[in-house]
Amino acid sequence: MVFKKNTKIGIVTGLRSEKKVVKKKKNLFIENGYGEKAYEAAKKVLKYKVDIIISFGLAGSMTTKLKNSQIIMPKKILNKELKSKKTSIISNSYLRKKSKKNIISNVSLLTSETILNTNLQLSEIDAVDMEACFVLKAALEHKTPFTSVKVIFDDVDNPIPNFIINSIDSKGKLKVLNLFVYVLKNPFRIKQLLKLNKLYYKSMHELKLIASELF
């Protein structure tokens, strides 16, 4: 398969904020779906008979070799049973040629149904997200080449604190009142929030830059 300049590209993000970094173009078909909902989002995109579909957004690092704002294009996607599927070599190569950035590819990505604290060390797993394997499932059903491009947000040195994880609802939205209560109980958490917020904007900036190159 040879991709052309006007290749129809399907993109699935987890959150709307990730979706917004991709500029609208005629050959791009974008949907967002948090967690398992990424499967339905992918099916909507695949109705347009795209040439390639991509799980795009932020991910967490599960190893010291991946740091905040680094870009990964995993070779393997694992589900919660740790069963793995490989990403498309052809589509990976097609996207890599469009970018001048250092994209790390020799990594594995685990899709979890819940946010994992990245200070956990899991063997053979380099990064974690909440959507890739669901998008891959839809891609396999439609026999469409699949690739995942992720920018690392939280890493081993900067894991998402549990009080923030507990303040995120089933749609990936922050429950501000819950967060406010947690901070009132321990004002030191404000410092953690500010640090994580800085890392978040740094990784989102990188996500926007790589989107401008790839799409």
Summary of the structure (lengths in Angstrom):
residues: 215
radius of gyration: 16.8
end to end distance: 18.9
largest distance: 57.2
contacts: 717
relative contact order: 0.20
helix: 33%
strand: 22%
